Amino acid sequence: MATRSLRTAASGMYAQQLNIEVIANNIANMNTNGFKKNKAEFQDLMYQEVPVESTSDTTSSQITTSNTIQIGNGVQPVSTQKIFEQGDVQPTNNLYDIAISGQGFFQIQKPDGTFAYTRDGAFKLSGEGKLVTSSGFILEPEISLTEDTVSISINREGVVELQESNGNVFVADQIQLVRFLNPGGLKALGNNLYAETEASGTPLFGTPGSSGFGELHQGYLEMSNVDIVEEMIAMITAQRAYELNSKTVKTVEEMMKMANNLST
């Protein structure tokens, strides 16, 4: 029984240690553009049925009954869930910054030809005149500026208009958004990128501002959705839970010591 108690308490300490690591990552990325906070999820482990005999007195005889009680074996971490709540949208006055207000992701093409998805709209202009991410990945569909371009305008539906030095204004392309039936199932790749998985479902393409898709805002960036107060409360709760599990280990150790003293 003592060994089971130690294992149970140890599983609780490990679970809270992982919980703290998730919270620490949230806090570390509180200023990361488009970052979505994580939440650790846990499950209880299998239960063991322990027989317990009880004796009751009657007027004629004693009756002994046998019951079982369930004793748990602790907790295990099972997953981390991305919380895709809207982050604050802040103005930057940079023409290449684009924020999504609502659902959707930008589609990005990586150097190996595969696609990834991001909420980070801090785009830059490459040497070839294409809009790229801070890591140099190309926005899809490609938005290319000419040598004569002096200004770029992007409306809420993603229509890109370019103005040339001679005063001509023309529509270059339209930015498309992607959404998923289960965005929480996306795989985080780092660099503010996500990858499609079986859990997320296949990407659904659409026009910004249409049904199910958010609008675009040029000259704005979406900030992280991390709430520092909420994370601090979660950290204190995890710390207290870790402390209580460590006290459980100490209590079981003292009980075992007392039992050894009785046997001697």
N, C-alpha and C positions, 0 to 999 in steps of 0.2 A: 504493500500500500504506500509506504514511504517513497519507494522508487517511482511509483506512478505520480505521486504528488510533485516530486522533483521534475519529472519530465513535463508535466502540465505547466508548472511555473516557468520552466525554461522555454517552452513554446510561446508563452505569453511575453517573455522578455524579448525573444527573437522577433515576434510580430510587432512589438512596439518600436524596436530598433529600426525595422524596415519602414514603419510608419513615419518615424522621425526623418529618415532619409528622403522620403517622398515630400514631406513638408519642407525640408531644407532646400530641395530642388525647386519647389514652388517659390520660396522666398528669394532664392538666388536669381530667378528669372522674372522678378516683378517688374523690371524695366525692359524686358525683351518684347519687341514688337510682335503682336499677334499671338503671344504665348497663351496656351490654355492650361489651366492648373490640373494637376492629377489628384486623385483620391484613392488611397489604398483600401482594398476590400478584403475581408476575412471570412473564414468559415470555421465552425466548430468541428473538431475531429470526431471519429467514431466513438460510440459509447459502449461500455462494458456493463453487462448485467451481473450484479453481485447478489447471491441468495442471502436472505435475512430471515431467520426463524424467530417467531414471536409466540409466547405462551400466554393463554388467557385462562383464568379460573372460572369454573361454573359450579353450580351447587352439587353436582354429582361427580365431576371429574375435571381434569385439566386437558385442554385441547391445544395442540401445537400446530400452528400453520406456518407454511413456508412462502415468503414473498421474495420478490426481486426488486432491487432498486438500480437505476441507471446512473453510472458515474462516467463523466466525460473525461477525455484525454487531452484537453487543451484546445489550441487554436492554430490555424495555419493561414498564411497569406495566399490568396488565390489569384489576384489580379490588381492592376491599377487602372482606374477609369478616368479618361479625359473628360473634363467638364467644358463643353463648348458653349459657354455663355458669352454674350457680347461683351467685349472689353470697351473701355472708354475710348472715344474718338477725339483726337487732339489735332488742332491745326498746325501745319509746318510751313505753309506757304511755298513748298517745293512742288513744282509742276509735275515731277516724276513720282511723287508719293500718292498712293491710292489706297483708300480705306474701304472695306466692305461693311456696310450697315445692314445686317441681316445674315441669312444663311448663304453659304457658298465658299468656294476656295478658288484661288488662281491656279491654273495648270502650268507647271514648270517642266521643261525638258532638260534632263541631265546630260552630261557629256557622253554617256554610254547609250543614249537614245531612249532610255526609259523615262517615264513621266512620274512626277511627284506633285504634291499639292501643298499650298501654303496660304496662310492668312496674312502673312507679312507683305505689305504693299510698298515697302521702301525700295523702289526700283531705281536703277542707275542706267546711264547711257553707255553702251559699250563702244569700243573703237570703230565698230562697223555700223554704228547708229541704231542698234537694237536695244529694246528695254530688257534689262537683265536684273536678277536679284543681286544682293550684296555679295553672294558667292560666285556670281558670273553665270548663273543658269538662266537660260532664255525663257521669257514669257511666251506661252502658247495661247492663241495664235500669235505669230510674230508681229510686233509693232516696230516698224523701221522708219527712221527719220532720214530725210535727204540732206545733202550738203547745204541746200538753200533754206532749210527749215529754221525759222527764228522763234516759233512758238508752237506749243502743243496744247490742245484743249480736249478734255475727256468729260462727257456728260454722264448723268446718272445711269443711263442705259448702256454705257460702255462704248459709245460711238467716239472714235478718235479723229479729230480734225487737226490738220497741220496748216500753219501759215508760213508762206515763203517770203523771202526778202523782197520780192517784187509785189507783195500784197495779195497774191493769190491764196485762197483758202479752199482746201479740198478734204474730203473724207478719206482717210488712209485705211482704216479697218475698224473692227468692233471687237472689244474684249469680251470673251465668253467666261462664264463661271461654271464651276462644277460643284455638285452636291452629292451626298451619299445618304442612303436610307438610314444607316447607322454610323454616323461620324465617330462615335465612341470606339468603333472597331478598327479605326485607322492605326497604322503602325508608325510611331514617331521615329524619324530617321536622324534627328539633329538638324542643325542649320535651318530651323524653323520649317522643316519639310515633313510631310506625311506620305505614306505609301498605302495603296489599296490592298486590302486583304479580303478573305472570304467573309469575315465577320462584318466588314464595312459595306459589302455589296459592290456592285459595279458603279462606276461614275455616271452621273446624269448631267448632261450639258444643257445649259440654258442661257438666256439673255438676262443681264442684270436688270432688276426691277420687275421682271415677269413673275408669274406665280411660283412661289417656293424659293425664289432667289432674291438676295439682298441688292441694294443699290450701291453704286460706286460714288465716292466723294474724292475728287482730285484736290491735292494740297492738304490732305489729312492722313493720319496714320492711326490704326487701331492699336491701343496699348494692351498690355497683359491684363487678363481678367482676375489676377490674384488679389484677394482682399487681405491686406497685411494683418488687420485685426482678427479676422477669422483664422488665419494661419497661426497667429500667436496663441489663440485660445486652443486650437487643435494641438499645438506643441506642448502646452502646459498639461493638457489632458493626457497626452501620450507619456509625458514624463512622470506624471502621477501613477499611471497604470504600470509603467516599468518599475517604479519604486515599490509598488504594492506586490508585484510579482517577485521582486528580489527579497522582500520581507517574508514572503511565503517560503522561499528557499531557506532562509535563515530559521524560520519557525520549524520547518520539517527537520532541519539539522539538529536543533535543540531537542526535539521530541525523540529522534533516534539516539541522541546522546543519553537522554534520560532512560530510555529502554535498555541501552547497554549497561548502564549503571545498575539497573534493577536486576539484570541477569547475573551480574557479578556479586 
